[in-house]
Amino acid sequence: MLIRRPKTRIIFPFLLPHPSSLRLGFITFLLSLIAGAARAQADVYIDVAASKEFKKTAVALAEFLPARAENPKDLGLAEAFRAIIRADLLYCRYFDLKEEPFSPANLSTGPAAVKFWKTAGAAYLVSAKAAQSETVWTFNARLHDLETGRIIMEKFYQGEPRALRRAAHLFSDDVILRVTGRKGLAHSKLAFSNNSTGSKEIYIVDYDGENLIQLTNDRSIALLPRWSQDAAKIYYTTYRYGNPDMFEIDLKAGKIRPFTTFQGLNIPGGFSPDGITMVMTLSRGDDPNIYMLNVVTKGLEKMLTAFGVSSSPTYSPDGKQIAFVSNRSGAPQVHVLDLETKKTRKLTRMNWCDSPNWSPSGEWIVFAGRETARETLNIFLTDLSGRRRRLTDKAGNNEDPSWSPDGRFIAFTSTRRGHRELFVMDADGSAPHPVTGLKGKTYTPNWSP
């Protein structure tokens, strides 16, 4: 639970469900995912706006201090908070961090310290104090405007040990928003499926690979997690009861329950901007098709007619269009449906396409695909004109792309190191890196709002 006050924020433990619940293969081109079979370029350079160069803001990061001098627990806590926040601020790449660990300026935020950091070229200063009791910690953090010498943001956090990382991530994102005007992603999480237990289960992990939690224990096939717009719930497909049903994980209530149990495929897709409507894949004894589902009333609307096997729907950020995959013209390709005119058009002409995901800016659709049957699967970008850019190449199979909430990074799975792992790369395809050390194979990641 989070209690908000004008200058304070108190965090209590965030309760997660006990393990017990669930993308599944979509007939033809999706069943291959569950079976574990391998699936699968005219490169046109497209400038990705999220990767454009910009001038970094100089921010001084002082040493975080113990609330009680010489108290080892307080000191250890302060150092832990600083390490997380430092990593967050470096990862976002908005800042040029100024650090002087041996300077007396680290011990003060008075006029002399302000002058020191200004001379070092910093525009802002981050300082903090922390205290550790037997069961609860407190963390008081500030952001100083060095030009005026004023404290322009102050946050107070309190919680149990397991809430420490979340508090640090929240403060990092507050700093990013206040200094740059952009939303941060330090508090975001990735949901995905992994089979390290012998069956495919749903997990979540912080954006930086820490705080890994197994959510389900279906002992079956659980795939395709999709976050609600408020990140309070996760929807996924499970064979827990034999049929590929959709289940709902309520993270706040700690409960997992069936959500749709129609005959055949029940596969969650993306959410409308208001969070009320989910686009999903249903088969209901027929070819898979795209439906709109009101998540409150459970009302359904079929979106396509005579369109072959269609799946993997994703909303545009303005809620006016849906991108999806269909084999209507032969091999599965990315199509776009205009919700007002009901007209569709094909964006790709490749050997294989799958898993489109619309960028937060609305400019790009990322998807997995291959241009020829001899190639491995790779990650591509396309704009609405159909121009595309390849983001991965000659590095195993790369699938299931999902945008970060700020549109600057893409999560995906890759076999480049011998087995299917969760990776994150910049939106221009640079700096790919594994996120977790979890054993087994990882499938269908989805980045939280």
Stockholm file with secondary structure:
# STOCKHOLM 1.0

chainA/1-449         MLIRRPKTRIIFPFLLPHPSSLRLGFITFLLSLIAGAARAQADVYIDVAASKEFKKTAVALAEFLPARAENPKDLGLAEAFRAIIRADLLYCRYFDLKEEPFSPANLSTGPAAVKFWKTAGAAYLVSAKAAQSETVWTFNARLHDLETGRIIMEKFYQGEPRALRRAAHLFSDDVILRVTGRKGLAHSKLAFSNNSTGSKEIYIVDYDGENLIQLTNDRSIALLPRWSQDAAKIYYTTYRYGNPDMFEIDLKAGKIRPFTTFQGLNIPGGFSPDGITMVMTLSRGDDPNIYMLNVVTKGLEKMLTAFGVSSSPTYSPDGKQIAFVSNRSGAPQVHVLDLETKKTRKLTRMNWCDSPNWSPSGEWIVFAGRETARETLNIFLTDLSGRRRRLTDKAGNNEDPSWSPDGRFIAFTSTRRGHRELFVMDADGSAPHPVTGLKGKTYTPNWSP
#=GR chainA/1-449 SS CEEECSSCEEECCCCCCCSCCCCCCCTTTTHHHHHTCCCCCCCCCCCCGGGCCCCCEEEEECCCEESSTTCHHHHHHHHHHHHHHHHHHHHHCCEEEECCTTSGGGGCCSHHHHHHHHHTTCSEEEEEEEEECSSCEEEEEEEEETTTTEEEEEEEEEECGGGHHHHHHHHHHHHHHHHHSSCCCTTCEEEEEECTTSSBEEEEEETTSCSCEECCCCSSBEEEEEECTTSSEEEEEECTTSSCEEEEEETTTTEEEEEECCSSCEEEEEECTTSSEEEEEECTTSSCEEEEEETTTCCEEECCSSCCSEEEEEECTTSSEEEEEECTTSSCEEEEEETTTCCEEECCCSSEEEEEEECTTSSCEEEEEESSTTSCCEEEEECTTSCEEECCCSSSCEEEEEECTTSSEEEEEECTTSSCEEEEEETTSCSCEECCCCCSCEEEEEECC
#=GC SS_cons         CEEECSSCEEECCCCCCCSCCCCCCCTTTTHHHHHTCCCCCCCCCCCCGGGCCCCCEEEEECCCEESSTTCHHHHHHHHHHHHHHHHHHHHHCCEEEECCTTSGGGGCCSHHHHHHHHHTTCSEEEEEEEEECSSCEEEEEEEEETTTTEEEEEEEEEECGGGHHHHHHHHHHHHHHHHHSSCCCTTCEEEEEECTTSSBEEEEEETTSCSCEECCCCSSBEEEEEECTTSSEEEEEECTTSSCEEEEEETTTTEEEEEECCSSCEEEEEECTTSSEEEEEECTTSSCEEEEEETTTCCEEECCSSCCSEEEEEECTTSSEEEEEECTTSSCEEEEEETTTCCEEECCCSSEEEEEEECTTSSCEEEEEESSTTSCCEEEEECTTSCEEECCCSSSCEEEEEECTTSSEEEEEECTTSSCEEEEEETTSCSCEECCCCCSCEEEEEECC
//
